[in-house]
């Protein structure tokens, strides 16, 4: 298996009419890493994510995911590829007419040959791995809090043992305590289950806590790529003001010069 | 030890039994792995696991293994030759094994209990409608006292949508109904040479009963459902809460304009339906029954008392009130998940149509007794 890079994004260009969102975005993510794409609102982070997983066609450029060319693959190859990654949408996108357990069971029933007596336990295992209490299994998505909905969506994304997990703003709308617990969940998935994780985030605490690598999008390009410490040193006005917000909150002593 | 090409096998060295795992233990092979595990006679004493020949171990396969062991009442004594990541997966699943038991599903309700539940639900629904009607009436009184409260622009927009936009479909359907009625009456009347009475039948039948009902059903499907979907979406996106927070009343801003627009629109649409169905009847009367348009109109003039038309129009005002109240309330009571918009919209259409027909039956008896 190609251990070098699981996700390869090669000179992506995206235009909506006259507006250019990406102007040659390239990066790659190796196996077993938590990588974060950051950037201001409107810098095309979510669009990039949708282009990587094959939901939205880039104007130019190539995306290779798990050694499959996403925008050049046949429908069968793409279907096979889709079983190897999971996606967490911003609001969870749980099926609202199904219970949490049924949500998690859906991909298993459709795509995996699970013996009937193991289906229930396997669904419960996914729910437990996502850090939800057992009682949540029989609840409807509308009965869950925001944090629990995100976890339920993670459980569904994990159903088919994906190798890669994509997350769009996983901690948005969560309180800091819930958000940090969510960070730990991602770290566990990455370390113990060896998932590769690519996420889009605005959450500075998450960046500093668990992210191995930050990819900064600005003005349609990748302006910085490296560990969070490295990225913080990059001399770019937007990046500097981005990290300065934090300094103002915590005071200059315990932040700068890391 | 020689390694047979299978997923797992048991070996004993004295007292110690060891389960050897081999190959790719992953979700895509779960059925085979589970079958292989079922084929091994697992002893009740603690056993050791050997993972030297494992190429892959994921959580699903680990779950299958651990559940087999726990069913056999076996504990894991020793773990040998597991890769670092495989051992971590094993630990992760082991720690959550207790959560994976599935309780027996809840027993479904019996028929009697279901009937009871539905009756209680129905009572709640009716109670809610009545409450909503009351609050709408209070809002209308407020407008009566302070006409400035009326949102003319929103009312006009709603009127455009429920009335003007509905005219083509009302004309089409009523015209066709007029043709069918004249044709059916004509077939019977011709046998007795009573052709001219077809005009009486069609005129009274459509203006008094059919046009109001048909048009009300069309409007229930068009506008009642639209009210529920519009307001339901606004509940989901918290727009209704925003209206309340800004110190406005959703009743004044959203419900009353829809109610007024519909109450004005439905009689007008019914009148359009009356004209269209009579036109339809007139179209077929000439070739089919030798009633010329002139004769048709003359007969219409003498046979159709204005009372019938007024009864039809008056009924439609009440129909409109019911459709608007049901449609708006079902929209406002959407719970905060997207499925419930669909459920409530369906329910709106069913409730509106049933109530229109019930009301019509009630009016038929009422006007009979009153002598209209």
Contacts between the chains, C-beta under 8 A, distances in Angstrom:
chain1	res1	chain2	res2	distance
A	96	B	337	4.0
A	96	B	338	5.0
A	96	B	339	4.4
A	96	B	340	7.9
A	97	B	339	4.3
A	112	B	27	5.4
A	112	B	28	6.8
A	112	B	30	6.8
A	112	B	60	7.9
A	113	B	28	7.5
A	113	B	30	6.6
A	113	B	31	4.9
A	114	B	27	7.7
A	114	B	30	5.5
A	114	B	31	7.3
A	114	B	60	7.6
A	115	B	30	6.8
A	115	B	31	5.4
A	115	B	34	4.9
A	115	B	64	8.0
A	118	B	30	6.7
A	118	B	34	6.2
A	118	B	60	7.9
A	118	B	63	7.0
A	118	B	64	5.8
A	118	B	67	7.2
A	120	B	100	8.0
A	120	B	102	3.6
A	121	B	63	6.0
A	121	B	67	5.9
A	121	B	100	4.1
A	121	B	101	7.2
A	121	B	102	6.4
A	122	B	60	5.7
A	122	B	63	5.8
A	122	B	100	7.6
A	124	B	99	5.7
A	124	B	100	4.1
A	124	B	101	7.2
A	124	B	102	6.3
A	125	B	59	6.3
A	125	B	60	7.7
A	125	B	63	5.1
A	125	B	93	6.6
A	125	B	96	6.1
A	125	B	99	7.4
A	125	B	100	4.9
A	127	B	99	7.4
A	128	B	96	3.9
A	128	B	99	4.0
A	128	B	100	6.8
A	129	B	59	6.7
A	129	B	92	7.1
A	129	B	96	6.5
A	134	B	99	5.0
A	140	B	337	7.1
A	141	B	337	6.5
A	142	B	335	6.3
A	142	B	336	5.8
A	142	B	337	3.7
A	142	B	340	7.9
A	160	B	27	6.4
A	161	B	26	6.7
A	161	B	27	4.8
A	161	B	58	4.7
A	161	B	59	6.7
A	161	B	60	6.1
A	188	B	92	7.5
A	191	B	88	7.5
A	192	B	85	7.8
A	192	B	88	4.4
A	192	B	89	6.7
A	192	B	91	7.7
A	192	B	92	5.1
A	193	B	58	8.0
A	193	B	59	6.8
A	193	B	88	7.9
A	193	B	89	6.6
A	193	B	92	7.0
A	194	B	85	5.7
